[in-house]
Amino acid sequence: MSNKTVAEKLGYKPGCTILAINAPEDYTSLVGGLPDGAELCSVPPAGAVHLFAADHRELNTHLGDAIAAVEPGGLLWVSYPKDGASDITRDNLWPAFVPYGLRPVRQVSVDARWSAIRFRPEGDVKISMDRWG
C-alpha cells in the first residue's frame, strides 16, 4: 500500500498554485496537506486545477472554466463520487472532455467518497483509450 498523500498522487509540486473548484471545504486536509510553498488560489490561472463534480449538472456548469484556468503544461484533475453515488462514472465522464481536445490519462482514489481522473491534451497522450471504455 502506498504511503503517498493524495497531493503527491495528484502530482502537486512545491511552489505550485492550486485552484480547487467546487471542492469540499476541507480540501487541504482531504489531499493530505500541500507541498512546501504550494498554495490554494481563488482566481486563475493555476498550475493545477482540481474540479469536483457531484453530478453531470455540476460538471457541465464548471467544466469550461476549469479547463480555461489551467496554465500551459499544468495539471487538470476532475473528481466525481465513487460507487454509483452519482450519474457520473469513470466511463461516462471523460467523453465530455473530447470536444476540448483532452483525454484521460490517470485515475486515483482521493478518499472513500471521491475518485479523480487527470486529463491532458490529446497530443500529449501516448496511451490507448481502450482502458477508458
N, C-alpha and C positions, 0 to 999 in steps of 0.2 A: 504494500500500500504506500502511496506517495505521501511524503510529508510536506509537499509544496502547498503554499497558501493558494487560494483562488486567484489572488492578484498575480502571483507568479505563473499560474496556469494560463491566465489571460495575456501574459506577456508584458505586463506593466513594468517599466524600467525606472530606475532612479531618475528623478527630474522631469518625468513626463507629466503632461496635463491630461486630465481625465474628465470627460463630460458624461455624466450619468443621467440619462433621460428617462423620466417616468420610473425612477428607481425607488426601491423601498427606502424608508427614512434611515435605516441602519446600514446603508450601503458600505461604508468604510469597514464596519465590523463584518458584514456579510462576505467581503472579499478577503478578510483576514488581515486588514491593515494595508497601508500603502507603502511602497518602497521609499527609501530616503529621498527627500526633495520632491517627490511626486505630490501633486495636489489636485483636488477636485476644482473644476472651474464651472462657472454658471453660464458662460457665453462661448460660442465657437469662435475660432476653430480650436480643435484639441488633437493631441497626438493619439488619443484613444477615446472612442465613443462607445458607450455601453447602453443600449436601449433595452428597456424592459417592456414587454407587451403581454398582457394577461389574456388577450384575445385578438382576433383579426381586426376588430374595430380600432383598438389601440395601436396595433402595428401600422395600419393604414394612416392613422392620424399623425404618427411621429416619424414614419419611415423616411420621407423626403428630407426632413430637417436633420435627421440623424446622419444620413449619407452626406449631405452638404457640409456637415460640421467636422468631418474627418480631414485632418491635414494630409497633404500628399504623402503617401508612404505610411500613413497611420493605421491604427487598428480599429476595426468595426466589429463589435460583438452585439448579438441580439439574444436576450434571454426570454424564455417562454416557460409556462408551467409544465411540470412533468406529469407523467402518468394519466393522461387523458383528462386533466383537470380543466381543459380549455378546448376551444375549437382549433387551436394551433397544435400541430405536431411537427416533428422534425421533417417529415416528408412533405407537408403542405406549406411550410414556412418559406423555404428557400425559393420557390418559383416567383414570389413577389419581388425578388431582387434581380431577376433576369433582365427586365427592361432597363435596369440601371447598369448593366454590364458587370454584375457581381455574381460570384459563385461561392458556395460554402466550401470551407477547407478544413475545419476542425470543430469538434464538439467537446465541451467539458461540462462536468457537473458543478453547479455553483453551490447548491445545498440540497436539502431534502425536497424543496419545492421547485427550484429553478434549474433548467439546463441552459447552456449558452452555445451559440454557433457563431463562429468567426466567418466573415465574408471578405473576399479580396477581389480586385479587378480581374476579370476573366483572363486577360493576357498574362497575368502573374501566376496563374494556377496551372500546375502540371499534373494534377491527379485526375483520375477518371470520375465522371459523375455517377457511375454505376452504384457506388455505395450510398448515394443520396436518394435512391428510389426513383 
